[in-house]
């Protein structure tokens, strides 16, 4: 990670980030009077309409702002902050969620810029965003507690969970969205944190420390091994954090097993697969779309499990749905990565011989590898998720159903409009649904 030569001045991006971070602290006024925060941010937006030149414009403008001749980035961010503050009295948005979002994003951007001042590394920028964003998010929740209740309750694990979630999500969204994306970033982070707060998640210091420590460690390893891009790594870290907090250690191990085995299988004989035209792009480094396509169904099952007390469906249903979704993801990955090394693949719909890499093509070697992957998830579920021996068979069948759905979708609908990530989501959804339905039929 090469160091940047020492500077005698503070760069304009860093100064701008510092001002935006300072402005984000106005969100603290919402702890007592949300409409004061609304008014403050509306006033900033109104003032930003005026300057089109001068010192303030030069300090606060981004490159697109300078092209437009107006501080559109600041205006958009301020209007979004005002709108979100209005949700507190209008719809009951918790002030802690609002303040955590504002401070984690504002100071996260500052942390990223600080890191980039000294290291020319995207990883360093991401780390800076995560560390300072999490710290600010935690401090903001403590401040809201102090301001709102008049007493300080100290730092609790839930503060760290929400602060870290906001920082990781912010860093992820910043890495995949383009300039002037503050409304999307702030809005999405607020909605997700609101959901987590509504679930009333109870977490211990040990759980949050293990979740963050191990998730970040595996994320760093995925970057070093080039099995994930930075957005893909952030997505995996966030999903792993949720797995520990909302499910438990067993859920985390099952998810990490998919990431680890799937990532290594992608690198297995990569050059040979590259020559055959069946290799993943970017040297096999999985991006956000790929990670979410394979994990979103399992995440939905995890969220339903966390909220199952409010539903008429037994909570164990969502355990089987989670395992079925992950089993599908690993089965499909191994089927593609192993099966792609063998000749004479056949299209699943017609059994006609096709070229390697054809969407919807299968080999018997790939099918065996896929079933083995589903069996690994089933066994881990038996050991860690209280899944019975019959449940292991259900997980394997769910993985097989999802893997088959992926091949069928690849042969019939995958193309210009339906990409591989969407097909992966369809397949894992089929696997998750199959796991849930088969279990409900078995216990009926």
N, C-alpha and C positions, 0 to 999 in steps of 0.2 A: 504494500500500500504506500506509494510514493508520497512524501511530504511536499506540500506546496511551499515555495520560497516565502520567507517571512515578508510581510507587507508593512509599510509605514502608514497605511491608511486602512480604514474600514470600508470594505466594498459596498457599493450601492445596494445590491441584493440583501446583504446582511443588515444594513441600516433599515431598509424597508421592512424586513422580517421583524426587526426589533420594534418598530413602530406598530405593526399589526399585532404583535404579541401584547404590547402595552394596551392597545385598544381593546383586545379581548378581555382584559380585566374588568371592563365596564359591565360585563355580564354578572359580576358579583352583586350588583345592585338589585338583581332579580330575586335575591334571597329574601329580601324584605318587601320590595315593591317592584313587581315585574313590569308595570307600565312605565316606571322610571327608566328601565333598561330599553324598552321599546322607544321611548322618546329620545334617549341618548343616541341610539344607533340611527334613528331616522334623521336626527340633526346632523350626524356625520355624513350620511348619504346626501343630504341637501347641500351641505358645505362642499362636498366633493364635486358637485355639478358645476361649480363656479370656476376653479382654477384650470386653465389650459396651458399655463406656462409658469415659470418662476421656480423658486426653491422648493416649495411644497410639492409642486407637480413633479419635479425632478426626483425628489426623495421617494415619493409614494407610487410613481408610475411603473408599470411593467412594460415590456417591449410592445405588446398589443395596445396598451394604453397610449403609448407615444405615437403609434400609427393612427389611432382614432382621435387623438387630441383631447381625450377626456379620461378621468380616473374611473373607468368602468369596473375594474377589479375591486376597488374599494367600495364603490357604490353597490355592486352586487353582493359583496360580503356583508356590508352594513344592513342592507334591506333584508337579507336572509336572517341575520342575527336578530333584527327587530321582529320579523315574522315568527321566528321560533320562540322568542320571549313572550309573544302574545299567546302562544299555545299554553302557557302556564295558567293564566286565569281562565282562558276560554275552554280548554279541554283537559286540564289537570296534569299537564306535563310536569314531572318532578323538577324543582329548581336544581337539584343536584345533577340531573341528567343534562340540563341545559348548560350549566356552568362547566361541567366536566368536558362536554363537547367543545365549547368555545375555547377553554384554556388548553386542552390537549392539542387541538389543531393549531391554535395561535402559537403556542410555545413549541410545539413539535416542529413547525416550519422554521422557527428560530433555531432550534437544536440542529436541524438539518443544515442550515446555512452556516452555523458555527463550525460544524464538523467539516464541511466542504472548504472552509477557509484554510484548513490545515492539511487535509488529505484529499487528493483527487480520486475519490473512490465512492461509487454509488452505495457500497455496503456501509461505509462510514456515515454517509448522509442518512441512510435508513436507521442506523444505530442511534445517531444523534436525535432524530425525530422520535424514536421510541423512548429513549431515556428521558429527555426533557419533557416530552409530551405526557408520559406517564406521571412524572413527578408533579407537573402542573395540574394534571387531572385529579390526582390524589389530594394535593394541597387545596384545590378548589372545593372539593367535597367537604374537607375539614372546615374550611372557611364558611361554607354555607351552613353547616351544622352550628358553628359558633354564632354566626349572624342571625340565623333563623330562630334558634332556641335560646340564645343568650348564654349558653354553656358549651364548653368544648368536650366532646366525647372521645377525643383521641382518634388515632388512625385505626380503622378496622379493616379486616381482609376484604370486605365487599368494596371498600374504597379502591383498593389496589386492583381488584378485578375490573371494575368499571373504568378506572384510569388507564389500565393496560389495554383493555379492549378498545377504548377510544383512540389511543395512540397507534395501536397496530392497524385498526381499520383506517385511520387517517393516513398512515404511511402507505397502506395498500392502495387506497383510492387515489392518493397523490401520484402514485407510480403508474397508474393505468389510465387516468383521466388527463385531459389536456389543459392548457392555460385557461384561466378565468372559470375554474370549475368549483369555486367556493360554495355556491348554492347546492350543488350535488353532494359535495363532500360533507358539508355541515348537515344537510338534510338527512342523508343516509345514516350517518353516524348517530344522529339524534334519535331517529326511529329505532335503530337496533338497540341502542342503550336503553331506550324507553321499554322495549320488549324485555330486556334482561332484568330491569328494575321491577317490572310488573310480575315477573316470575318469582320475585322475592327469593333469589338465590342465597343460600347460606353456605359459606365456604370458610375453611379454617386457614390459618397462616401456613400450615404445612402443605395443604393442598395447593394453595396459590403459588407457593414457592416452588413446589415440584412442577406444577403446570408450566410456569414461566421458565424455570431453569432448564428443564428437559426439552421443552418445545423450542426454546431458542438454541439449545445445543444441537438438536436435530436439524433445525433450520440452517445453522451455520455449516453443519456437515453436508447438507444437501447442496449448498452453494460451492463448497470446496470440491465435492465430488461431481459437480455440474449435473446433478439430477433435477435441479429446479432453478428457474430464474428468480430474481429478487421478488417480483410480484407473486410468483408461485410459492416461494418460501414463506412470504408473509401470510398468504392464504392458508398454507399448511400450519403455520404457528398459531394463527387465530383459531382454526378448527380444532387443533390439539388442545388449546387452552379451554375452549368450550367443552370438549369431551371430558376433561378432568373435572371441571367445575359443575357442569350440568349432569354428567353421568357418573363418573368415578374413574379410578385408575384403570379398571378393566377396559372401559370404553376407549381410553387413551391408547392402551397397548394395542388393541385391535386396529385402531386407526393408523397408528405408527407402523404396524406390521404391513399394512397396505402400502403406505408411502415408501417404506424401506425396501420391501421385496419388489414392489412395482418399479421403483427407481433403478434398482440394481439390474433388474431384468432388461430394462431399456438400454443400459450400458453394455449388457452382455453381447459380445461379438458384434459390437456396433458397426465397425468398419465393414464387416461382411454384409450386414443388413443395408448399409449405405450403398454398397455396390449393387445389391439386388433391388434397390429402390423401395425398400420397405421400412427404412429407419425414420424415427421421429426427427423433426427438424431441430436446429439449435443444439446439436450434439446431444440430444435427448433431454435437454433441460425443460422441465414441464413449467408452463406458464399458469396464470390465474385461471384462464378459461378451461384448461385441461384439468387442473386440480378441482375446480368447482364442478365441472361436468361429471367427474367421478365421485365427488363427495357431497354434493348438495342434497341428494336424496337421503343420505345418512344423517346429514345435519338436520334436516326437517324431522326425521324420526327422533333424533336427540332432543329437539325442542319440544316435540309432542310428549316425549317421555318426561321431560321436566315439568310439563303442565298436565300430566295425566290425572292428577287428583281432581281436576275440574271436568273430566270427561267420563262418559259411561263405559269406555273401553278399558280392559285391564292393562296396567302399565307394561306387563311383560310382552304384550303385543308389539310395542315399539322397540323392545330389545331385539325381537326377531326381525323386525323391519330394518333396524340399523344393521344387524349382522347380514341380512340378505342383500342390502345395498352395497356394503363393503365387500362381501363375497363376490358379487357381480363385478365390481370394479377390479378386484384382483384377478378374477377368472378371465375377464376380457383382456386385461393387460398382458397376462401370461400367454393367453391364447394367441394374441397378436405378435408379441415379441418372440416367442418360441416357435410358433407355427410359421412365421415369416421366414424362418431359416430353411424351410423344407420346400421341395418342389411338388408339382402336381396338385396345387390347391384347387378346390372346386367351389363353384358358386352355390350357396346354401339353398337357393330357391329352385335351381334346375339340376344341380349336381354336374353341370357342364364344367370341363377343365378350363381354367382361366389363368392369366398371368399372376405371379406373386404381387401382392400389394393391391389387388382389385378389391374394392369395397364389397363386403359381403362374402368374400372368399374364406374358406376354412380348410384346415388340414386335420387329419386324425391326430397328429402329434400335438397340434395346438389345442384341440379339444381335450386331450388327456391332461395337458399342462393346465388348462383352465379349470378342469374339475379338481385337480390337485390343489390349485390356489383356493378354490371355494372350500375344500376340505380343511385347509390350514385355518381359515377364518372360523369354520365350524368348530374345530378343535379348540381354538383360543376362546371361543364363546363358551364352550363346555367348561374350560378351566377358569374363566374369569368373569363370565356374565351370567352364571347360574342357568345356562342352557342345558337341557337334558340330553341324553343320548339320542332320543327321537328328534330333539330339536336340532342336533348336529346334522341329521339327515335332511331336515327341512332346510337348513342353511345351504347345504350342498345343492339341493334341488332348486332353491331360489337362485343361487349363483348360476346354475346351468340354464335356468329359464331366462335370467337377465342376459347372460352371454349369448344365448340363441336370439333373443330379441335384438341385441346389438347387431348381429350378423344379418338378420332379416331387414332391419332398418337400413343398414349399410347397402344392402343389395337393392332396396326399393325406393327409399326417399332421400338418401344422402346425396348431396350435390351442391350446386351453387347456393341454394337458399337454406338448406339444412346442412350445417357443418358437423364436423366430428364431435365437437363439444356437446352440441344439442343431442346427437345420437347417443353419446355416453350418458347424458342425463336421462334420456328415455329408457335406456337399458337398465341403469341403476334404479330408476323408479319402478320398473317392472320387477326387478329382483327384490326391492324393499316391500312392494305390495305382495309379491308371492310369499315372502317370508311371513308377513303378518297374516295373510289369509290362510295359508297352510296351517299355521299354529292355531288360529281360531277354529278351524275345522277339526283339528286334532283334539282340542280340549272340549269341543262342543258335546 
